[in-house]
Amino acid sequence: MNDAPAHLLIVDDDERLRSLLQKFLRREGFLVTTARDAGHARRILAGLDFDLVVLDVMMPGEDGISFCHWLHGRGAMPVLLLTAREGTADRIAGLEAGADDYLGKPFDPRELVLRINAILRRVPRARTGPRSLQIGALRYDLERGELWSGDQPVRLTQSEAQLLRLLAARPGEVLSRAALVEELGQGGEPVQERAIDVQITRLRRKLEPDPRQPRFLQTVRGLGYLLAPE
């Protein structure tokens, strides 16, 4: 039996909706990673497995129906489609593409949770091994929040571990200092933006072959930081 929280991938081009869903679903006990489009989702899926994908239909570039076909061809990963379109033809197209359920926008987030849980009850969670990201020569275990060098653990302070957990949950996505301050401050202790910069510097010393030229924990000038695993 798998007692670990289900890990969801939210794929939607609406940044505000992605953020709202991520916060809400995390409060409901899920692990949540987000992607801004199908291409971004493919890069994330190259290194991570998920229990369910919540997928917007109307996205620029590759749309959700096409991406759902691709997901269905990879295996039994369940998909819940979100769309502002109405009509039987669109629902049928989604289900024919391999989607497990279909929810129209706008929707009540509580209904989304009910539908997610219903799918997860129907679909067995086959994954048994740890899910990890490869960061150069290091491996980050996403479920346990542990960093490994071969078979040796890399010691992280509590602050470093919390920061890496947030970045690793959204690989390839820029997280602003303000967003990191908000997330890290949820435990009740105030966090300053300057403290984020200090922790980033310390984390780079453990992740990067050359911390002065970071490859994996990158600064996006004027926007924030992103983790770029291999």
Protein Blocks (a to p, Z undefined) as FASTA:
>chain_A
ZZbdcddddddfblklmmmmmmmmmmnopacdddfbfklmmmmmmmpccfbdcddfbdgh
jafklmmmmmmmnmmcdcddddfbecjklmmmmmmnopabdcdddddfklmmmmmmmmmm
mpccfbfbdcdddehjbccdfklopacehjaccdddfklmmmmmmmmmmghiacdfklmm
mmmmmnopacdfklmmmmmmmmmmmmpmblmlcfklccdehklccdddZZ
